[in-house]
Amino acid sequence: MERRTFNSILTGLGLSFGAGRVRAAAAATPARTEHFILRQNDWVPNNQELPVILWRNALPVSGDDPASAFEELFQKNGWPPQWRNGVYPFHHYHTLGHEVLGFSGGSARLMLGGPDARTVDVHAGDIALLPAGTGHMNLGSDTAFEVVGAYPPGQSFDIVRQAPDAAQRTRLEKLPFPSSDPVQGAGGPVSTLWRYG
């Protein structure tokens, strides 16, 4: 069994070899939080009700495996981590789930919202929450850039590179809200900022 899988199981049970670190990561206290709405942009639907949320300096980045701190934080707050990688260098969005991205290494310039939309610089320690439908792409990153991706239970990702069809649009409209904030738990910004109408 891989160490990451084993640690995820332990974390899900409330156990860990680094129990102090799990407790410290249970609810991060970011230096600054930003949020903004992205309107539909050409073929990219974005989400005109739910804002993108950015947590700056949410977690300290240190040690041999800084990505594990993001995985533990997301798992503890009910957002099971599903992958480690980067951000694709082409415009795309997801219809199967809301996505949280933990930037565990390096830095990048991202385009959010589709072509010619909003440019955001992210650095190790930052976290971005993208509501389903939010366009994103990597405009350029350093060689240390690493991302942890997580989704609410029962949600995942697809890679959509064109306007949504009828089934995808219906999925976007009916996708359930997460039960907790992936970074700050039950009382985090998702509980106040993510509301329809």
N, C-alpha and C positions, 0 to 999 in steps of 0.2 A: 504494500500500500504506500502511495506517495505521501511524503511528509505533509504537503499542503492538504490533501484529503483527510489525513489523520487529524491534523490540527483543526480543520473545519468541523469534524465530528466532535472533537473535544470542546471546541468553542460553543457548538450548538447545545451541548450538554451542560454548559456553564463551567467547564474545566479547561485547564491549559497548563503546560509546563511553565509558561510565563504569565501566571495568573495576575500578577500586579499590573502587567501591561494591558491585559484585557480589561481590567477594571478602569484603568486610566483612559482607555479608548472607548468606553461605553457611551459616553456623550462628549463629543469634542467641543471645545470652546474656541471658535475661530476668532482671528484678530478682526475680521471685517466680513460682513455678508452683503452681497449685492443681488438684486433681482430685476428682471425686465421681461416684458412681453414682446414676442416676435410675431408680427402679422404674416398672413400668407404672402409668399414671395414667389411669383410665377408658378412653377410646378411643385414647389415645396410647401406643404400645408402649414407647417409649424403648429403652434397651439395658441389660439387667440384668447384663451381663458386662463391657462395656467402659465405662470412665469418660469423662465429659467432662473435657477438660484445658484449663485457662486459663493462658496465659502473660501476666503483667503486665509492662508496659513492655518488651516484647520488641524493639521497634525504635524508634529515634528518628524523630520525624515532623518533616520539614522540607522546604524547597524548594517548587518550583512543582507537583510531581507526586509527593506522598508515597506514593500508591498503587503507584507503580512499584517502590519498594523492597520492598513486600510481594510483588508479582508476581515479582520477581527471586529473593527468598528461597524462595518456594514452588517455583518452577521449578527452582532449583538443587537443592532437596531432593526432586525427583521428584514434585511435586504441581502439575501444570499449571494455572495460573489460568484461569478460564472467564468471569468477569464482574466488573463493578464496579457497585454499586448500594447498597441498604440491606438491612434485614431487614423482611419483611412484617409488617403490624400485625394479623395473625391467627395463631392456633395452626396449625402445620403441621409436617410432618417429611418426610424423604426415605427412599426405599427403594432408590434406584439407586446411592448412593455415600455414603461418609463425607465430611464437609464440614469444611474449615477456613475460618474467617472472620478476615481481617486487618482490624482497625479502623484505617483510614488517616486518618480525620478525625472531629472532633467527639466526641460521647458519646451514650450511650443507656442506657436501662434495659430489659433483656431478661427475659422469662419463659422459663425452660428447663424442659422436662418436661411441658408441658401445663397446663391450667387449675389455678390455685391451687398451682402447684409452686414452683420455686426462682427467686427474683428475683436478677439479677446486673447490676451496673453495669459498663459497659465504656467505655473512653476510648481516644482516639487512641494508638496504640502497642501496644495489647493484641491478643492473638490467642486465638481459641477453636476447639477441635477438638470437633466434634459427631459421635459415632458414628452411623451410619445408624439411623433410628428415633427419634432424639432430637427431641422437640417443642421448638419455639422460636417466639417472636413478639416484636415490638417494642412495648413498653408506652409508649414516648415517647422522642424524640431531638431534639437540636438541629439547626439547619439545616445545619451543617457535617458531619453524620454521613455517613460514606462507608465502604463495606465492599468488600474484595476476596474473592471466593469461589474456592476451588480444591478439586480432588478428585484422588485417586490415578489413575494412568493407566487408561483404560478405564471409569472410573466418571463419573457425572454426577448430575443431580438431577431429581427429579419433585416435585410439590407435592401432598402427601396431607393431606386435611383431615377424614378419618374413620378409623374402625378399619381396619386392614389386611385385605384379602381374602386368600384362600389363596395366590394367586400372590405377592402382596407379602410375606406372612409367610415364604414359602419363600426369596424373594430376600434378605430380611433375615438369615435363618439361614445362607445360603450365601455372602454377600458376602465376597470375599477381604480379608485384612488388607493394609494398605499395606506396601510394602517398606522405607519409611523414615519417620522423623518429619518432618512438614512444616516444623518450626521449627528443630530442632537436629540434623537429619540422622540418620545411622546409629545414634548412641548416645543419642538423645533418649528422653524418657519413653514414647513409643509402644512402644519395644522392650521395656520392662519392665512397663508398666502394662496394655498391651492383650494379654491372654492369656485364652483360654476355659478355664473349669473350674478 
